[in-house]
Amino acid sequence: MKLKNKILSGISAVLTTVTLNGCELNLTPDSSLSSESFFKTEEHCKQAMMAVYRIMYSDNTYGMMPIYDALGPVGNCSKGGTFNFGAIMKDEYTSQMSNMQDFWQALYEGVARSNNVLQNLGQADIDEDTRNRYRAEARFFRGMFYFRMSNLWGGVPVYDDSFNVGANYRDMLKPRETEDSVRNFALKDIEFAIKYLPEKWDQANYGRVTSGAATALKGKMLLFKKRYAEAAECFQTVIDSKQYALYPDYAKLFTPEGHSSSEIIFAIQTSGGVGKDSGLPFAYYMGTRSSYTINCTGNFNYFLPSNRIVEEYEWADGRPFSWEEFIPGFYTNKSSNASNPYPTRKKTFLATLATSKKSVKTYPAAKDKLVKMWAQRDPRLNANVILPYTKYTGWYDHHEVELEFAVAKGVKDGGTLLRLDKDRLCYVWRKFVPVGNMGGAINEAKHTPINFPLIRYADVLLMQAECLNELGKGDDAVKLINEVRARPSVNMPALNSGPSYLEAKDHDEIFRRIRHERLCELAAEGHSFFDYKRWHVLEELDGVEEGHMTGDYIFHTRRVSDRDYCWPIPLVEIDRNPNLKQSPGF
């Protein structure tokens, strides 16, 4: 594994600050110090600990977590791109792909930074309670990193803090452990974290991991192991703590207004402003050419909402939505014309541009019908996705611009229309994408200052509902689903409240509702791929075409096989360590 001989070099290389809700934590210790001479004071321990937090910002750990939804049913990716997820979606990926190595190395870097803290805390002049709190933080992250690796690769080599990377780099020759063994190791780390982490931090340290976050993560680990009763105990502990609650405004939860919400159990903290750029690349990968465009340099909307996630959201009265019912022929009107295989779909969405390409000349006949329909759907759809012929406030040539999303090719900058990269005719994300210049908070698209929730209360409620349903407590599970649906800004009708289309009486019906609710509530938060893997239903995506909403261009046809449940170990790692055995199918 390509781990640094001196983890301190990793800390000094960060050369930045992490802002935890206004508290700037310096990550720039003297690069001439060794690990042995560095850990003397609590401030040293804190700086080393912040280097562990910092690895979460990497695109290859959690910094672009939403992209994993492209491997589930929620999103899709255009061809190519930084992550090359297109190859995974087509089941054409190999152990030699650079992104496999990038993911592997970044997560092990996180393990190494965590172990570095654990190996050197004994030298610091701090009391034992403080030492255990730092141990708990480091073990929380190490457990989280190993849990993520087990979800991607199954069994992996486990290196704990008894192994000194700097002294034994060439001897990192452990074989893969079983998936269950890796998860048990991670679980012990999280149990230690629960015992010694504080319930909450003071304002100066807001954003650091808490015992509530560790308890929720333990529940998730147990859920993934199908230990439902134990998982339910963890989730109930979080619920009964009364530390957390659903934020009333769903859309604003994913803006700076929601950063300190009681719904957020643990999130990657961000900051913005001149000289304080420490954000995530949401505008760059999820925005459009109109999202914080400076000097005509736009973004790539590489990660996009899937057509089917837009269809997943119900009518506001809880009825399932169907394009075919809404616009007859939407799917059934097929043509042999390869450039227009679904004429009704194209006619429904496509506008004609004016000569300038900066405004609309002719709208589709269905425009008003579409706009009215969007407004009559589950409000989370409009909060998560920019929909055709709705509005978005972009940023172009150093000023805010009010834009309309007209579906058309050839849109030019500088007008009244939202512009997508490469003339894509796709839905685009509103969630996590900046509005205007965020009041001056954003200076660079790759540093969008919007916190990313790794664990939030709605997810806990839905995971608990899943556990209760598996334990034969369906009525209690439905109550939790309804609690999520009843958020004031969402206000979707309760299950089992009258109409047949809202019925959820038995295990399978309730499970179907849990699946639906997780897709709609947690869209673009990176959960769907891991949910589909643990439910062993990835095969449902086999043969699904990913492409334009008009149906006239396809990025990929999804292919799923057994090997997709366990990613390949990078070939370079097997070359370095002959004791590693490759995953099946690679």
C-alpha positions in Angstrom: 0.0 0.0 0.0 1.2 3.5 -0.9 1.2 4.9 2.7 3.5 7.7 3.7 6.6 6.7 5.6 6.1 9.6 7.9 2.5 10.5 8.5 3.6 13.9 9.8 4.6 14.7 6.2 1.0 14.1 5.4 -0.1 16.5 8.1 2.3 19.3 7.0 1.4 18.7 3.4 -2.2 19.7 4.1 -1.1 23.3 4.5 -4.6 24.6 5.2 -7.1 25.1 8.0 -10.3 23.2 8.7 -13.1 25.4 9.9 -15.5 23.8 12.3 -18.4 26.2 12.3 -16.2 29.2 12.7 -13.4 27.7 14.6 -10.2 27.6 12.5 -8.0 24.6 13.4 -4.5 25.0 12.2 -3.1 21.9 10.4 0.4 23.3 9.7 2.9 21.9 12.3 6.6 22.4 11.8 7.4 19.9 8.9 10.9 19.3 10.4 9.4 17.6 13.5 9.2 13.8 13.6 6.2 11.9 15.0 8.2 11.2 18.1 9.1 14.8 18.9 5.8 16.3 17.7 3.3 14.9 20.2 4.1 16.9 23.3 1.0 19.2 23.9 -2.7 19.0 23.4 -2.4 21.4 20.6 0.0 19.0 18.8 -2.6 16.2 19.3 -5.3 18.4 18.0 -3.4 19.3 14.9 -2.6 15.6 14.2 -6.3 14.8 14.8 -7.4 17.5 12.3 -5.2 15.8 9.7 -7.5 12.8 10.1 -10.6 15.0 9.6 -8.9 16.5 6.6 -8.7 13.2 4.7 -12.5 13.2 4.5 -12.3 16.1 2.0 -10.5 13.9 -0.5 -12.7 13.1 -3.6 -11.6 9.5 -3.0 -12.9 9.1 0.5 -16.0 11.2 1.4 -15.4 14.5 -0.4 -17.5 13.6 -3.4 -19.7 11.1 -1.6 -22.8 11.9 -3.8 -21.2 10.3 -6.8 -21.8 6.9 -5.4 -25.5 7.4 -6.1 -24.5 7.1 -9.8 -23.9 3.4 -9.1 -27.3 3.0 -7.5 -30.7 4.0 -9.0 -30.5 7.7 -8.0 -28.0 9.2 -10.5 -26.0 8.7 -13.6 -22.7 9.9 -15.0 -21.8 11.3 -18.3 -19.1 9.4 -20.2 -15.6 9.6 -18.9 -15.0 12.0 -16.0 -12.6 12.1 -13.1 -14.0 9.0 -11.3 -14.6 6.9 -14.4 -17.8 5.6 -12.9 -19.1 5.0 -16.4 -16.9 1.9 -16.7 -18.3 0.6 -13.4 -21.8 1.2 -14.6 -21.2 -0.8 -17.7 -19.4 -3.5 -15.7 -16.2 -2.9 -17.8 -13.9 -1.9 -15.0 -10.7 -3.7 -14.1 -8.1 -3.9 -11.3 -5.8 -1.7 -13.4 -8.1 1.3 -13.4 -6.5 4.3 -11.6 -9.6 5.2 -9.6 -9.6 1.8 -7.9 -6.1 2.5 -6.7 -7.0 6.1 -5.7 -9.9 4.9 -3.6 -7.9 2.2 -1.9 -4.9 4.4 -1.2 -6.9 7.3 0.1 -8.9 5.2 2.6 -5.7 3.5 3.8 -4.1 6.9 4.2 -7.0 7.7 6.5 -6.3 4.5 8.5 -2.6 5.5 8.7 -3.3 9.0 9.9 -5.7 7.5 12.6 -3.0 5.0 13.7 -0.4 7.8 13.8 -2.5 9.6 16.4 -3.1 6.4 18.4 0.6 5.4 18.4 1.8 8.8 19.7 -0.8 10.0 22.2 1.1 8.4 25.0 3.9 11.0 24.7 1.7 14.0 25.1 1.5 15.9 28.3 -2.3 15.6 28.7 -4.6 14.0 31.3 -6.0 10.5 30.7 -9.5 11.7 30.0 -8.2 14.0 27.3 -6.1 11.2 25.9 -9.0 8.8 25.8 -11.1 11.4 24.0 -8.5 11.7 21.3 -8.2 7.9 21.1 -11.9 7.7 20.7 -11.9 10.3 17.8 -9.1 8.4 16.0 -10.7 5.1 16.5 -14.0 6.4 15.2 -12.4 7.4 12.0 -10.4 4.2 11.6 -13.5 2.2 12.1 -15.4 4.4 9.6 -12.6 3.9 7.0 -12.5 0.2 7.5 -16.3 0.0 7.3 -16.2 1.8 4.0 -13.5 -0.5 2.7 -15.5 -3.6 3.7 -18.5 -2.2 1.8 -16.4 -1.8 -1.4 -14.0 -4.7 -1.3 -15.3 -7.0 1.3 -12.3 -8.4 3.1 -9.1 -6.3 3.2 -5.8 -6.3 5.2 -6.2 -4.8 8.7 -3.4 -2.7 10.1 -4.0 -1.5 13.6 -1.8 0.9 15.7 0.5 -1.9 16.7 2.0 -1.7 13.2 4.5 1.2 12.6 4.2 2.2 9.0 7.3 4.3 9.1 9.5 1.5 10.4 7.9 -1.4 8.6 6.6 0.0 5.3 8.2 -2.8 3.2 6.7 -5.4 5.5 3.0 -4.5 4.8 2.3 -8.0 3.5 -0.8 -9.0 5.3 -3.4 -11.1 3.4 -7.0 -10.1 3.1 -9.2 -10.8 6.2 -12.8 -11.8 5.8 -15.4 -9.2 5.4 -16.9 -10.1 8.7 -13.6 -9.9 10.4 -13.0 -6.4 9.0 -16.4 -5.3 10.2 -15.9 -6.7 13.6 -12.6 -4.8 13.9 -14.4 -1.6 12.9 -17.2 -2.3 15.3 -14.8 -2.5 18.2 -13.3 0.8 17.3 -16.7 2.4 17.2 -17.7 0.9 20.6 -14.6 2.5 22.1 -15.5 5.8 20.5 -19.0 5.6 22.0 -17.6 5.1 25.5 -15.2 8.1 25.4 -16.5 10.7 23.0 -18.5 13.6 24.4 -22.2 13.9 23.8 -21.5 17.4 22.4 -18.6 19.7 22.0 -18.3 23.4 22.9 -19.0 25.9 20.1 -15.3 26.3 19.3 -15.1 22.6 18.4 -18.6 22.3 16.8 -18.5 19.7 14.1 -16.1 17.2 15.8 -17.5 13.7 16.1 -19.7 12.9 19.1 -20.9 9.8 20.9 -24.3 10.2 19.1 -22.5 10.0 15.8 -20.6 6.9 16.9 -23.8 5.3 18.2 -25.6 5.9 14.9 -22.6 4.5 12.9 -22.6 1.5 15.2 -26.2 0.9 14.4 -25.5 1.2 10.7 -22.7 -1.3 10.9 -25.0 -3.7 12.7 -27.8 -3.1 10.2 -25.4 -4.0 7.4 -24.6 -7.2 9.2 -28.4 -7.9 9.6 -28.1 -7.8 13.3 -31.4 -6.0 13.5 -32.2 -6.2 17.2 -28.8 -4.8 18.2 -28.9 -2.1 15.5 -32.4 -1.1 16.7 -31.0 -0.6 20.2 -28.4 1.8 18.8 -30.8 3.8 16.8 -33.3 4.0 19.7 -30.5 5.4 21.9 -29.9 8.1 19.4 -33.7 8.9 19.1 -34.2 8.8 22.9 -31.2 11.1 23.5 -33.4 14.0 22.3 -30.3 15.6 20.9 -31.6 15.4 17.3 -34.7 16.4 15.4 -35.8 16.8 11.8 -35.2 20.3 10.4 -38.4 21.9 9.3 -37.2 23.2 5.9 -35.9 20.2 3.8 -34.4 22.4 1.0 -32.6 24.7 3.4 -31.1 21.8 5.3 -28.5 21.5 2.5 -27.5 25.1 2.6 -25.4 27.0 5.1 -28.7 27.7 7.0 -28.9 24.0 7.9 -25.2 23.6 8.9 -25.9 23.7 12.7 -29.3 22.1 12.5 -30.1 19.5 15.1 -30.8 17.1 12.2 -27.1 16.9 11.4 -25.4 14.2 13.5 -22.1 14.3 11.7 -21.0 16.2 8.7 -18.0 17.3 6.7 -17.5 20.9 7.7 -16.7 23.5 5.1 -15.8 27.2 4.9 -15.7 29.9 2.2 -14.5 33.4 1.7 -11.3 35.0 0.6 -8.4 33.0 2.0 -10.7 30.5 3.7 -11.6 28.2 0.8 -12.1 24.7 2.3 -15.1 23.3 0.6 -16.3 20.4 -1.5 -16.5 20.2 -5.3 -20.3 20.2 -5.6 -20.6 23.1 -8.0 -17.8 21.7 -10.1 -19.3 18.1 -10.5 -23.0 18.6 -9.8 -23.6 22.1 -10.9 -24.0 23.4 -14.5 -22.1 25.9 -16.7 -24.3 28.5 -15.0 -23.3 27.5 -11.4 -20.7 29.9 -10.2 -19.1 30.6 -13.6 -16.1 32.9 -13.4 -14.4 34.3 -16.6 -16.5 31.9 -18.7 -15.0 28.9 -16.9 -17.8 26.7 -16.0 -18.4 23.3 -14.4 -19.1 19.9 -15.8 -22.4 18.6 -14.4 -20.6 15.2 -14.6 -22.9 13.6 -11.9 -26.6 13.9 -12.8 -30.0 12.8 -11.4 -31.3 9.7 -13.2 -34.5 9.9 -15.1 -36.0 7.2 -12.8 -35.3 9.2 -9.5 -37.5 12.0 -11.0 -40.2 9.5 -11.6 -39.8 8.0 -8.1 -41.3 11.1 -6.4 -45.0 10.7 -5.8 -47.8 13.2 -6.4 -48.3 15.4 -3.4 -51.4 13.4 -2.4 -49.2 10.2 -2.3 -50.3 8.6 -5.6 -47.4 7.1 -7.5 -46.3 9.1 -10.5 -46.3 7.7 -14.1 -45.2 9.5 -17.2 -47.3 7.3 -19.3 -50.4 8.2 -17.3 -49.5 11.9 -17.3 -48.5 12.1 -21.0 -49.8 9.1 -23.0 -47.2 7.7 -25.4 -44.3 9.1 -23.3 -42.6 5.7 -23.4 -44.9 3.6 -25.6 -44.6 5.9 -28.7 -41.3 4.4 -30.1 -39.7 5.1 -33.4 -37.1 3.3 -35.5 -35.4 6.7 -36.0 -32.2 6.3 -34.0 -31.9 10.1 -33.4 -35.5 10.3 -32.1 -36.4 6.9 -30.6 -39.1 8.4 -28.3 -40.9 11.2 -30.2 -43.4 12.0 -27.5 -40.6 12.4 -24.9 -38.7 14.8 -27.1 -41.8 16.8 -28.0 -42.7 17.0 -24.3 -39.5 18.7 -23.3 -37.7 20.3 -26.3 -37.8 24.1 -26.8 -36.6 26.1 -29.8 -34.0 28.8 -29.2 -34.0 32.3 -30.5 -31.2 33.2 -33.0 -29.0 34.5 -30.2 -29.2 31.1 -28.4 -29.7 33.1 -25.2 -33.5 32.9 -24.9 -36.4 30.7 -26.0 -38.2 31.3 -29.3 -40.8 28.6 -28.9 -41.7 26.6 -25.8 -43.0 23.0 -26.1 -46.7 22.7 -26.0 -46.5 20.8 -22.7 -44.5 23.6 -20.9 -47.3 24.9 -18.7 -48.5 21.4 -18.0 -45.0 20.4 -16.9 -44.6 23.4 -14.6 -48.0 22.8 -13.0 -47.1 19.1 -12.6 -43.7 19.7 -10.9 -45.5 21.9 -8.3 -48.0 19.1 -7.5 -45.3 16.5 -6.6 -43.5 15.5 -3.4 -41.8 18.8 -2.5 -38.4 17.0 -2.1 -38.3 16.6 -5.9 -38.1 20.4 -6.5 -35.7 20.8 -3.6 -33.3 18.2 -5.0 -33.5 18.6 -8.8 -33.6 21.5 -11.1 -36.6 20.6 -13.3 -37.4 21.7 -16.9 -38.9 25.2 -17.1 -38.3 26.0 -13.4 -35.9 28.7 -12.2 -32.4 28.8 -10.8 -30.2 31.6 -9.7 -26.8 31.3 -11.2 -23.6 33.3 -11.2 -22.1 34.6 -14.4 -19.6 37.3 -15.2 -19.4 38.4 -11.5 -23.1 38.9 -11.0 -26.2 36.9 -10.1 -28.5 35.8 -13.0 -32.0 34.5 -12.8 -32.2 31.6 -15.2 -34.8 29.3 -16.6 -34.0 25.7 -17.4 -35.2 25.3 -21.0 -34.4 21.9 -22.6 -32.5 22.8 -25.7 -29.1 22.3 -27.3 -26.8 25.2 -28.1 -27.6 27.5 -25.2 -25.2 30.4 -24.9 -23.9 32.0 -21.8 -25.0 35.5 -20.8 -28.7 35.2 -21.5 -31.7 34.1 -19.5 -31.2 30.3 -19.8 -29.5 27.7 -17.7 -26.6 26.1 -19.6 -25.5 22.5 -19.3 -22.1 21.2 -20.3 -21.9 19.6 -23.7 -25.5 20.3 -24.6 -26.8 17.6 -22.3 -30.6 17.3 -22.1 -30.6 16.0 -18.6 -32.0 16.8 -15.2 -29.5 18.5 -12.9 -29.0 18.8 -9.2 -30.3 21.6 -7.1 -29.3 19.9 -3.8 -25.8 21.0 -2.7 -25.4 23.3 -5.7 -24.7 27.0 -4.8 -27.2 29.7 -5.5 -25.6 32.8 -7.0 -22.3 33.4 -5.2 -23.7 32.4 -1.8 -23.5 36.0 -0.6 -19.8 36.1 -1.3 -19.0 32.9 0.5 -17.9 30.9 -2.6 -14.7 31.8 -4.5 -14.1 28.5 -6.4 -16.4 25.8 -7.7 -14.2 23.1 -6.4 -14.6 24.6 -2.9 -18.4 24.9 -2.4 -18.9 25.9 1.2 -21.9 23.6 1.9 -21.5 21.0 4.6 -22.1 17.4 3.6 -24.0 15.2 6.1 -22.5 11.8 6.6 -25.1 10.9 9.2 -28.3 12.8 9.8 -31.4 12.1 11.8 -33.8 11.3 8.9 -31.4 8.5 7.9 -31.4 7.1 11.5 -35.2 7.1 11.5 -35.4 5.2 8.2 -32.7 2.7 9.3 -34.6 2.2 12.5 -37.8 1.6 10.5 -36.0 -1.0 8.5 -34.9 -2.8 11.7 -38.3 -2.7 13.3 -39.9 -4.1 10.1 -37.4 -7.0 10.1 -38.2 -7.6 13.8 -42.0 -7.9 13.0 -42.9 -4.5 14.4 -44.4 -3.1 11.2 -46.7 -0.6 12.8 -43.8 1.0 14.6 -41.8 1.1 11.4 -44.6 2.9 9.6 -44.8 5.5 12.3 -41.1 6.4 11.7 -41.6 6.5 7.9 -44.5 8.9 8.5 -42.5 11.0 10.8 -40.0 11.6 7.9 -42.8 12.2 5.4 -44.5 14.7 7.8 -41.6 17.2 7.9 -43.4 20.6 7.7 -41.8 21.6 4.3 -42.6 18.1 2.9 -45.9 17.3 4.4 -46.5 14.1 2.4 -49.6 12.1 3.5 -49.1 9.4 6.0 -49.0 5.7 5.1 -52.2 3.8 6.0 -54.2 7.0 6.2 -57.0 5.9 3.9 -56.4 5.6 0.1 -55.3 2.2 -1.1 -52.2 3.7 -2.7 -51.0 4.6 0.8 -51.4 1.2 2.3 -48.4 -0.5 3.9 -49.6 -3.4 6.0 -47.2 -6.3 5.7 -43.5 -6.7 5.7 -42.9 -6.5 2.0 -45.2 -3.5 1.5 -43.4 -1.7 4.4 -40.0 -2.6 3.0 -41.0 -1.2 -0.4 -42.0 2.0 1.3 -38.7 2.2 3.1 -36.8 1.8 -0.2 -38.9 4.5 -1.7 -38.4 6.9 1.2 -34.7 6.4 1.3 -34.4 7.2 -2.4 -36.5 10.3 -2.2 -35.2 11.6 1.2 -31.5 10.8 0.8 -31.0 11.5 -2.9 -27.5 12.7 -3.8 -26.2 11.7 -0.4 -24.4 8.6 -1.7 -26.5 5.9 0.1 -28.4 4.2 -2.7 -25.5 2.1 -4.1 -24.6 0.7 -0.6 -28.3 0.1 0.1 -28.8 -1.8 -3.1 -25.6 -3.8 -2.4 -26.6 -4.8 1.1 -30.2 -5.6 -0.1 -28.6 -7.6 -2.9 -30.8 -6.0 -5.6 -28.2 -4.4 -7.8 -29.4 -6.7 -10.6 -32.5 -4.6 -10.8 -30.4 -2.0 -12.6 -29.2 -4.4 -15.3 -30.2 -3.2 -18.7 -31.3 0.3 -17.6 -30.4 3.0 -20.1 -28.8 6.1 -18.6 -29.0 9.2 -20.8 -31.0 12.3 -21.8 -34.5 12.9 -20.5 -35.6 13.0 -24.2 -34.4 9.5 -24.8 -32.4 10.5 -27.9 -28.9 9.9 -26.4 -27.7 7.2 -24.1 -24.6 7.5 -21.9 -24.5 3.9 -20.8 -26.6 0.8 -20.7 -26.2 -0.5 -17.1 -24.7 -4.0 -16.7 -24.6 -5.8 -13.4 -23.0 -9.1 -12.5 -22.0 -10.9 -9.3 -18.6 -9.3 -9.3 -20.1 -5.9 -8.8 -20.7 -6.8 -5.1 -17.0 -6.8 -4.4 -14.6 -4.4 -6.2 -11.2 -5.5 -7.5 -8.1 -4.9 -5.4 -5.9 -2.6 -7.4 -3.4 -4.7 -9.4 -0.5 -2.5 -8.2 -1.3 -3.5 -4.6 -1.2 -7.2 -5.5 2.1 -6.7 -7.2 3.5 -5.1 -4.0 1.9 -7.7 -1.7 1.7 -11.2 -3.2 -0.3 -12.4 -0.2 -3.3 -10.5 -1.5 -5.9 -12.5 -3.4 -7.9 -10.8 -6.1 -11.7 -10.5 -5.8 -13.8 -13.0 -7.8 -14.4 -12.1 -11.4 -11.3 -9.9 -11.8 
